[in-house]
Amino acid sequence: EAGVAQSPRYKIIEKRQSVAFWCNPISGHATLYWYQQILGQGPKLLIQFQNNGVVDDSQLPKDRFSAERLKGVDSTLKIQPAKLEDSAVYLCASSFSKGMASYNEQFFGPGTRLTVL
Amino acid sequence: QKEVEQNSGPLSVPEGAIASLNCTYSDRVSQSFFWYRQYSGKSPELIMSIYSNGDKEDGRFTAQLNKASQYVSLLIRDSQPSDSATYLCAVRKNYGQNFVFGPGTRLSVLP
């Protein structure tokens, strides 16, 4: 079974530029998460999708961050304009989420390391 | 009070010893608990999940959950240098709700 795919793996941009990250979850996983992980900290949820609907985006800085999952499969996270403090690893994760407790488990992609100069 | 708390470490143990990692959470209605291992420069990898009070064993790993005291722990028996990593505790209130991660505990297993 293929895992969660993300691209690009690394990105370096200047502040005020825009950047987009792509994620393809594990096949059949209805729930998709985007996390931001700053060095030395645990992942912080930015947005959670259930199929193509947003479940939780309370911690997404909506003035500069946006995300979509139009067909309920892959997803894109965008930052525009980027700030220095956006330098972090952006992790995508997915879970099956069909009721049984074991389906709560989420699996992470390799992440995209963003550096904002 | 943070939702999920862990000692940042580093926790150093000799090879072959038992490593004990602890996590406390603030929301009493939390239902699902997870331990992830994260090697430097890599993404988190699920080690264990636990949903009921008591112990759950998987190989060298044992997760322990005490909902009354609001803590969950991870024991690693016969620690190996390859276990050196950051261990993240994650908590989920209910099905369909989001996961909250702790800051992680850095474990160093000394040969």
Interface residues (C-beta under 8 A of the other chain):
Chain A: Y33 Y35 G40 Q41 G42 P43 K44 L45 Q48 Q50 V55 D56 V89 L91 S97 G99 A101 S102 N104 E105 Q106 F107 F108 G109 P110 G111
Chain B: V4 Q31 S32 F34 Y36 K42 S43 P44 E45 L46 S49 Y51 L88 A90 R92 Y95 G96 Q97 N98 F99 V100 F101 G102 P103 G104
